[in-house]
Amino acid sequence: MFEIQSNHSFIKNHQSLLEVDFDLKTIEARKIALEIINEGIKAADPKKAIHDSIKLVKSEIKFSNGSNFLLSDISRLFVIGAGKATAMMAEALEKILGQHIHAGQINVPENSVKQKLNLKNIQYNIAGHPLVTSGTISGTKKIIEMIDELSSSDLVICLISGGGSALLELPVEGITLEDLSELFHILTEVGATIHELNTIRKHISQVKGGKLAQLIQPAKVISLVISDVIGDTLDTIASGPTAPDLTSWHTTEQIINKYGIMHKLPLSVQQVVKEGLTREINETLKPDNSTFANVENIIIASNTKSCNAMKEYANQKKYSPIIISTEISGEAREVGKEFAEKAKRMDNNSVLIAGGETTVTIQGNGLGGRNQELALAASQIIAGKKRIVIASLGSDGIDGPTDAAGALVDGYTALSGSKMKLEIDDFLNNNDSFNFLKQTNNLIFTGPTGTNVMDFIVVVKSMKKKS
């Protein structure tokens, strides 16, 4: 059985964050905030998520959603997938199913393979992220070749995680890798949202928008999914290779017209959109498509699951926790201020937990990330307040173009900065949260965690000292 040791800390500088000359109750709040966040990361660990979602009991494969398969009923078992956490998912799955896996093929980014993966039956291919590369295309072709001509008694387990939109791709015939790169550049340059980008991606792809599930037919498909999106919408995670899609060619046209970019698009993309609108190229798969009678998508790790794990841990530590939301969005510094105001009104011995993903409007040329900016803005509001701690962290361990995962602030943060002649407003205006928080010993370092379920915000108010 797989188990992360109960005392294992993903936070590398855990001890130094507690070696501070503050009042004991603030230090206690810092300690519990770090422990709670650690539980959130632990709950999203890909290997733990796999081991919690699938069991091999004697001669039966049992999934966490209640689906069971007798090994004697399965002709061949295949494993496919793509994503930033998929390498770790595959290693965990192979430990469980081992020799029962007939063959496997996954696409993973280079930075998820620090050393040779411990895989025997599942092959892995290095693919690109955030841009599609030739490795992505060749790896996706290998996946498609492997699932060609399956039977109704075959089972395919698909491992999907964030980053899959770039790591799993085969464009429709006529569109080249260079065309895809140009399209991505044009859409990001005009400020298209990730939803708009993925809508277009799905329609010019042979594997997105449920099309991978269709290629697998008539075999049964079980997708084990780690969600990195707000709301855990299956059609958004990795552009929904095994999920139905509610957008259409008409939606694609509307997005292109909204930004007035049709004439800028590669000619091949223009042609494919035209053929899609005239139904010469098929739509993405809709919910009523018969394919989905043979498909099950199981979310095995998500921001919600992590927030629930953090709440449970806070309860065990005799705190009163509340999950505010798992769909936090908006400007990072404004969200930070909102949580700081909530912190001032909190009851003693209580914890606020939230998740989501904020954004930063860059105005300066400093260094930082959305979690660091959120925390720094919050520190202004709680300046001088004892027993209150606010932590914000990216679950992947990477916050912006820095080596920090996020930050932990309290009533001493702004005061420490003032003693060093550091003005918070100056650092916020320059989007330079990293350098302020580094000097005040408020950064959290985890290194890459191997997972991504967006960001965590934890607010702790400890009990008053007994008189």
C-alpha positions as CSV (number, residue, x, y, z in Angstrom):
1,M,0.0,0.0,0.0
2,F,1.2,3.5,-0.9
3,E,1.4,6.0,1.9
4,I,3.1,9.4,2.4
5,Q,4.7,9.4,5.8
6,S,2.5,11.5,8.2
7,N,5.4,13.7,9.2
8,H,6.6,14.3,5.6
9,S,6.8,18.0,4.7
10,F,6.8,19.2,1.2
11,I,7.9,22.6,2.5
12,K,11.7,22.7,2.4
13,N,12.2,25.8,4.6
14,H,9.5,24.8,7.1
15,Q,11.9,25.1,10.1
16,S,13.4,28.5,9.2
17,L,9.9,29.9,8.8
18,L,9.3,29.1,12.5
19,E,12.7,30.4,13.7
20,V,11.4,33.9,14.2
21,D,11.5,36.3,17.2
22,F,7.7,36.7,17.4
23,D,5.1,36.1,20.1
24,L,4.4,32.4,20.7
25,K,0.8,32.5,19.5
26,T,1.8,34.0,16.1
27,I,4.5,31.4,15.8
28,E,1.9,28.7,16.6
29,A,-0.4,30.2,13.8
30,R,2.5,30.1,11.3
31,K,3.2,26.4,12.3
32,I,-0.4,25.3,11.8
33,A,-0.8,27.3,8.5
34,L,2.2,25.4,7.1
35,E,1.0,22.1,8.3
36,I,-2.5,22.7,6.8
37,I,-1.0,23.7,3.4
38,N,1.3,20.6,3.5
39,E,-1.9,18.5,3.9
40,G,-3.3,20.1,0.8
41,I,-0.3,19.3,-1.3
42,K,-0.2,15.8,0.1
43,A,-3.8,15.2,-0.9
44,A,-3.0,16.2,-4.5
45,D,0.1,13.9,-4.8
46,P,-0.4,12.0,-8.0
47,K,0.8,8.7,-6.6
48,K,-1.4,8.9,-3.6
49,A,-4.4,9.9,-5.8
50,I,-3.8,6.8,-8.0
51,H,-3.6,4.5,-5.0
52,D,-6.7,6.0,-3.5
53,S,-8.7,5.6,-6.8
54,I,-7.8,2.1,-8.0
55,K,-7.3,-1.2,-6.2
56,L,-6.4,-4.7,-7.4
57,V,-8.3,-7.1,-5.1
58,K,-7.6,-10.7,-5.9
59,S,-8.7,-11.0,-9.6
60,E,-10.7,-7.8,-9.7
61,I,-9.8,-4.1,-10.6
62,K,-11.9,-1.8,-8.4
63,F,-12.2,1.9,-9.1
64,S,-13.2,4.5,-6.5
65,N,-16.4,5.4,-8.4
66,G,-17.7,1.9,-7.9
67,S,-16.8,0.4,-11.3
68,N,-15.3,-3.0,-11.1
69,F,-13.7,-5.3,-13.7
70,L,-12.8,-8.9,-13.4
71,L,-9.4,-9.6,-14.9
72,S,-10.9,-12.7,-16.7
73,D,-13.4,-10.3,-18.5
74,I,-10.6,-8.1,-19.9
75,S,-8.8,-9.3,-23.1
76,R,-6.1,-6.6,-22.9
77,L,-5.5,-3.7,-20.6
78,F,-3.9,-0.5,-22.1
79,V,-2.7,2.6,-20.4
80,I,-2.4,6.0,-22.2
81,G,-2.3,9.6,-21.1
82,A,-0.7,13.0,-21.1
83,G,0.0,15.8,-18.6
84,K,2.5,17.3,-16.1
85,A,1.5,14.8,-13.4
86,T,1.0,11.8,-15.7
87,A,4.5,10.4,-15.2
88,M,4.0,9.9,-11.5
89,M,0.5,8.6,-12.1
90,A,1.8,6.0,-14.5
91,E,4.5,4.8,-12.0
92,A,1.9,4.4,-9.3
93,L,-0.5,2.6,-11.6
94,E,2.1,0.2,-12.8
95,K,2.9,-0.7,-9.2
96,I,-0.7,-1.7,-8.7
97,L,-1.5,-3.5,-12.0
98,G,2.1,-4.5,-13.1
99,Q,2.1,-7.4,-15.5
100,H,-1.7,-7.1,-16.1
101,I,-0.9,-4.1,-18.3
102,H,-0.6,-5.3,-22.0
103,A,0.9,-2.0,-23.2
104,G,1.1,1.7,-22.4
105,Q,2.1,5.0,-23.9
106,I,2.1,8.4,-22.3
107,N,3.3,11.9,-23.2
108,V,5.1,13.8,-20.4
109,P,7.1,17.1,-20.2
110,E,10.8,16.9,-19.9
111,N,10.9,18.5,-16.5
112,S,8.7,15.7,-15.0
113,V,11.4,13.1,-15.9
114,K,14.4,14.0,-13.6
115,Q,15.6,10.5,-14.0
116,K,14.5,7.4,-15.9
117,L,11.0,6.6,-14.9
118,N,10.4,3.3,-13.1
119,L,8.2,1.8,-15.8
120,K,8.3,-1.6,-17.5
121,N,5.0,-2.0,-19.5
122,I,4.2,1.7,-20.1
123,Q,6.4,3.6,-22.5
124,Y,6.9,7.4,-22.1
125,N,7.5,10.0,-24.7
126,I,8.9,13.5,-24.0
127,A,6.5,16.2,-25.3
128,G,6.4,20.0,-25.2
129,H,4.8,22.4,-22.8
130,P,3.4,25.1,-23.0
131,L,3.9,24.8,-26.8
132,V,3.2,21.7,-28.8
133,T,6.5,20.2,-30.1
134,S,7.4,17.5,-32.6
135,G,7.7,15.2,-29.6
136,T,4.0,15.9,-28.8
137,I,2.9,15.0,-32.3
138,S,5.0,11.8,-32.6
139,G,4.0,10.7,-29.1
140,T,0.3,11.2,-29.8
141,K,0.7,9.2,-33.0
142,K,2.1,6.4,-31.0
143,I,-0.8,6.5,-28.7
144,I,-3.3,6.4,-31.6
145,E,-1.4,3.5,-33.2
146,M,-1.6,1.6,-30.0
147,I,-5.3,2.0,-29.5
148,D,-6.1,1.1,-33.1
149,E,-8.4,-1.9,-33.7
150,L,-9.3,-2.5,-30.0
151,S,-12.1,-4.9,-29.1
152,S,-15.1,-4.5,-26.9
153,S,-13.4,-6.7,-24.2
154,D,-10.4,-4.4,-24.0
155,L,-10.0,-1.8,-21.2
156,V,-8.1,1.5,-21.6
157,I,-7.1,3.5,-18.6
158,C,-6.3,7.1,-19.5
159,L,-4.2,9.2,-17.2
160,I,-5.0,12.9,-17.6
161,S,-3.5,15.9,-15.8
162,G,-2.9,19.6,-16.3
163,G,-0.8,20.6,-19.4
164,G,-2.4,17.9,-21.5
165,S,-3.6,20.5,-24.0
166,A,0.0,20.9,-25.2
167,L,1.2,17.5,-24.4
168,L,-1.5,15.5,-26.3
169,E,-2.1,16.8,-29.8
170,L,-2.5,15.7,-33.4
171,P,-4.0,18.5,-35.6
172,V,-6.4,17.7,-38.3
173,E,-4.8,17.0,-41.7
174,G,-3.2,20.0,-43.4
175,I,-2.3,21.9,-40.2
176,T,1.5,21.8,-39.4
177,L,3.3,22.2,-36.2
178,E,4.5,25.6,-37.3
179,D,0.8,26.6,-38.0
180,L,-0.1,25.5,-34.4
181,S,2.7,27.6,-32.9
182,E,1.6,30.6,-35.0
183,L,-2.0,30.2,-33.9
184,F,-1.0,30.0,-30.3
185,H,1.1,33.1,-30.6
186,I,-1.7,35.1,-32.3
187,L,-4.4,34.0,-29.7
188,T,-2.2,34.9,-26.7
189,E,-1.1,38.2,-28.3
190,V,-4.8,39.4,-28.6
191,G,-5.5,38.3,-25.0
192,A,-7.7,35.3,-25.7
193,T,-8.8,33.5,-22.5
194,I,-7.7,29.9,-21.9
195,H,-11.3,28.8,-22.5
196,E,-11.3,30.5,-25.9
197,L,-7.9,29.1,-26.7
198,N,-9.0,25.5,-25.8
199,T,-12.2,25.9,-27.8
200,I,-10.2,26.5,-31.0
201,R,-7.7,23.8,-30.1
202,K,-10.4,21.2,-29.7
203,H,-11.9,21.9,-33.1
204,I,-8.7,21.6,-35.1
205,S,-7.5,18.5,-33.2
206,Q,-7.9,14.8,-33.8
207,V,-7.8,13.9,-30.1
208,K,-9.4,16.8,-28.1
209,G,-13.1,17.4,-27.4
210,G,-13.9,13.7,-26.8
211,K,-12.2,12.5,-30.0
212,L,-9.6,10.4,-28.2
213,A,-12.5,8.4,-26.5
214,Q,-14.0,7.9,-29.9
215,L,-10.8,6.5,-31.4
216,I,-10.6,4.0,-28.5
217,Q,-14.0,2.5,-29.3
218,P,-15.4,-0.1,-29.0
219,A,-13.1,-0.6,-25.9
220,K,-14.1,0.6,-22.5
221,V,-12.4,3.8,-21.3
222,I,-11.7,4.8,-17.7
223,S,-10.0,8.2,-17.4
224,L,-8.3,9.1,-14.1
225,V,-8.1,12.9,-14.0
226,I,-6.2,15.4,-11.9
227,S,-8.0,18.7,-12.2
228,D,-6.1,22.0,-12.6
229,V,-9.2,24.1,-13.5
230,I,-11.8,26.0,-11.5
231,G,-15.0,24.0,-11.3
232,D,-13.3,20.7,-12.4
233,T,-15.0,20.9,-15.8
234,L,-13.9,17.8,-17.6
235,D,-14.1,19.4,-21.1
236,T,-11.5,22.0,-20.0
237,I,-8.9,19.8,-18.3
238,A,-6.4,19.0,-21.1
239,S,-9.1,20.1,-23.5
240,G,-11.2,17.1,-22.7
241,P,-9.8,14.2,-24.7
242,T,-12.3,11.8,-23.2
243,A,-15.1,14.2,-22.3
244,P,-18.0,15.7,-24.2
245,D,-17.7,19.2,-25.5
246,L,-20.4,21.9,-25.4
247,T,-18.7,24.3,-27.8
248,S,-19.1,24.2,-31.6
249,W,-17.6,25.3,-34.9
250,H,-19.9,28.3,-34.6
251,T,-18.3,29.2,-31.2
252,T,-14.9,28.9,-32.8
253,E,-15.9,31.4,-35.5
254,Q,-17.4,33.8,-32.9
255,I,-14.0,33.8,-31.0
256,I,-12.0,34.5,-34.2
257,N,-14.4,37.3,-35.2
258,K,-14.4,38.8,-31.7
259,Y,-10.7,39.5,-32.1
260,G,-10.8,40.2,-35.8
261,I,-8.0,37.7,-36.5
262,M,-9.3,35.5,-39.3
263,H,-7.0,37.1,-41.9
264,K,-4.0,36.7,-39.6
265,L,-4.5,33.0,-39.1
266,P,-2.4,30.4,-41.0
267,L,-4.2,29.6,-44.3
268,S,-4.5,25.9,-43.2
269,V,-6.4,27.0,-40.1
270,Q,-8.6,29.3,-42.0
271,Q,-9.4,26.4,-44.4
272,V,-10.2,24.0,-41.6
273,V,-12.5,26.4,-39.9
274,K,-14.3,27.0,-43.2
275,E,-14.7,23.2,-43.7
276,G,-15.9,22.8,-40.1
277,L,-18.6,25.5,-40.6
278,T,-19.8,23.7,-43.7
279,R,-19.7,20.4,-41.9
280,E,-17.0,18.9,-44.1
281,I,-15.1,18.3,-40.8
282,N,-16.9,16.7,-37.9
283,E,-17.9,18.5,-34.7
284,T,-16.3,17.7,-31.4
285,L,-18.3,15.0,-29.5
286,K,-21.5,16.2,-27.7
287,P,-22.9,14.7,-24.5
288,D,-25.5,12.6,-26.4
289,N,-22.8,10.9,-28.5
290,S,-23.0,7.1,-28.0
291,T,-19.2,7.0,-27.3
292,F,-19.8,8.2,-23.8
293,A,-21.9,5.2,-22.8
294,N,-18.5,3.4,-22.8
295,V,-16.5,6.1,-21.0
296,E,-16.1,7.0,-17.3
297,N,-14.2,10.1,-16.2
298,I,-13.1,10.0,-12.5
299,I,-11.5,13.1,-10.9
300,I,-8.9,11.7,-8.5
301,A,-7.3,14.9,-7.3
302,S,-8.6,18.5,-7.3
303,N,-8.5,21.8,-5.4
304,T,-11.8,20.8,-3.7
305,K,-10.4,17.5,-2.5
306,S,-7.3,19.2,-1.2
307,C,-9.3,21.9,0.6
308,N,-11.4,19.1,2.2
309,A,-8.2,17.4,3.4
310,M,-6.9,20.7,4.8
311,K,-10.2,21.2,6.6
312,E,-10.1,17.7,8.1
313,Y,-6.5,18.3,9.3
314,A,-7.5,21.7,10.9
315,N,-10.3,19.9,12.7
316,Q,-7.9,17.2,14.0
317,K,-5.8,20.1,15.4
318,K,-8.8,21.4,17.3
319,Y,-9.3,24.5,15.1
320,S,-12.6,25.6,13.6
321,P,-12.2,25.5,9.8
322,I,-14.4,26.9,7.1
323,I,-13.9,26.5,3.4
324,I,-14.8,29.8,1.8
325,S,-14.6,28.8,-1.8
326,T,-12.6,26.6,-4.2
327,E,-13.3,28.9,-7.1
328,I,-11.3,32.0,-6.1
329,S,-10.3,34.2,-9.0
330,G,-9.6,37.9,-9.7
331,E,-6.7,40.3,-9.2
332,A,-4.3,38.7,-6.7
333,R,-3.6,41.8,-4.6
334,E,-7.4,42.6,-4.3
335,V,-8.1,39.0,-3.2
336,G,-5.3,39.3,-0.6
337,K,-6.8,42.4,0.8
338,E,-10.3,40.8,1.0
339,F,-8.9,37.8,2.9
340,A,-6.9,40.1,5.2
341,E,-10.2,42.0,6.1
342,K,-11.8,38.6,6.8
343,A,-8.9,37.7,9.0
344,K,-9.4,40.7,11.2
345,R,-13.0,39.6,11.8
346,M,-12.3,35.9,12.4
347,D,-13.0,34.2,15.7
348,N,-10.1,33.0,17.8
349,N,-8.9,29.5,17.1
350,S,-10.3,29.4,13.6
351,V,-9.1,28.7,10.0
352,L,-10.3,30.0,6.6
353,I,-9.5,27.8,3.6
354,A,-9.9,28.6,0.0
355,G,-8.6,27.6,-3.4
356,G,-8.6,28.8,-7.0
357,E,-6.3,30.8,-9.2
358,T,-5.9,34.6,-9.2
359,T,-4.2,36.8,-11.8
360,V,-1.7,39.6,-11.7
361,T,-1.9,42.7,-14.0
362,I,1.8,43.4,-14.6
363,Q,2.8,47.1,-14.4
364,G,6.3,46.9,-13.1
365,N,9.5,44.9,-13.9
366,G,10.0,43.2,-10.5
367,L,10.0,39.6,-9.6
368,G,7.0,37.7,-8.1
369,G,4.0,35.5,-8.6
370,R,0.3,35.7,-7.9
371,N,0.5,34.0,-4.5
372,Q,3.4,36.2,-3.4
373,E,1.6,39.3,-4.5
374,L,-1.6,38.2,-2.8
375,A,0.2,37.6,0.5
376,L,2.2,40.8,0.4
377,A,-1.0,42.9,-0.2
378,A,-2.6,41.1,2.7
379,S,0.3,41.8,5.0
380,Q,-0.5,45.6,4.8
381,I,-4.0,45.1,6.2
382,I,-3.0,42.9,9.1
383,A,0.1,44.9,10.0
384,G,0.6,44.9,13.8
385,K,-2.0,42.2,14.4
386,K,-0.9,39.3,16.5
387,R,-2.0,35.7,16.1
388,I,-3.1,36.1,12.4
389,V,-1.3,34.4,9.6
390,I,-2.2,34.3,5.9
391,A,-0.5,31.8,3.5
392,S,-1.0,31.6,-0.3
393,L,0.7,28.9,-2.3
394,G,0.7,27.3,-5.8
395,S,0.2,23.6,-5.4
396,D,2.7,22.9,-8.2
397,G,5.5,24.5,-6.1
398,I,6.1,27.2,-8.8
399,D,4.7,30.7,-8.3
400,G,5.5,32.9,-11.3
401,P,9.0,33.0,-12.7
402,T,10.5,32.4,-9.2
403,D,11.7,29.4,-7.3
404,A,9.2,30.1,-4.5
405,A,5.9,28.3,-4.2
406,G,4.2,31.2,-2.4
407,A,4.4,33.1,0.9
408,L,3.3,33.1,4.5
409,V,2.7,36.6,6.1
410,D,1.5,37.9,9.5
411,G,1.3,41.1,11.5
412,Y,5.1,41.3,11.7
413,T,5.7,41.2,8.0
414,A,5.0,44.9,7.2
415,L,6.8,45.9,10.4
416,S,9.9,43.9,9.5
417,G,9.9,45.6,6.1
418,S,9.6,49.1,7.7
419,K,12.7,48.4,9.9
420,M,14.6,47.6,6.7
421,K,13.2,50.7,5.0
422,L,11.1,48.6,2.6
423,E,7.8,50.1,1.5
424,I,5.2,47.5,0.6
425,D,3.5,49.9,-1.9
426,D,6.7,50.4,-3.8
427,F,7.2,46.7,-4.2
428,L,3.5,46.1,-5.1
429,N,3.6,48.9,-7.7
430,N,6.7,47.2,-9.3
431,N,5.2,43.7,-9.0
432,D,8.3,42.9,-6.9
433,S,6.7,40.8,-4.1
434,F,9.5,38.2,-4.2
435,N,12.2,40.5,-3.2
436,F,10.3,42.1,-0.3
437,L,9.2,38.7,1.0
438,K,12.7,37.2,0.6
439,Q,14.2,39.9,2.8
440,T,11.6,39.4,5.5
441,N,11.8,35.6,5.5
442,N,8.2,35.0,4.3
443,L,8.7,33.0,1.2
444,I,7.6,29.3,1.1
445,F,9.9,26.9,-0.9
446,T,8.8,23.4,-1.9
447,G,10.4,22.9,-5.3
448,P,8.3,21.3,-8.0
449,T,5.7,19.1,-6.3
450,G,4.8,17.0,-9.3
451,T,1.1,17.9,-9.1
452,N,-1.1,20.9,-9.9
453,V,-4.5,21.6,-8.5
454,M,-4.2,25.4,-8.6
455,D,-3.6,27.5,-5.5
456,F,-4.4,27.3,-1.8
457,I,-5.1,30.2,0.6
458,V,-5.1,29.5,4.3
459,V,-5.8,32.0,7.1
460,V,-5.2,31.1,10.7
461,K,-6.1,33.0,13.9
462,S,-4.8,31.3,17.0
463,M,-6.3,31.3,20.5
464,K,-5.5,34.1,22.8
465,K,-2.9,33.4,25.5
466,K,-4.6,32.2,28.7
467,S,-4.3,34.7,31.5
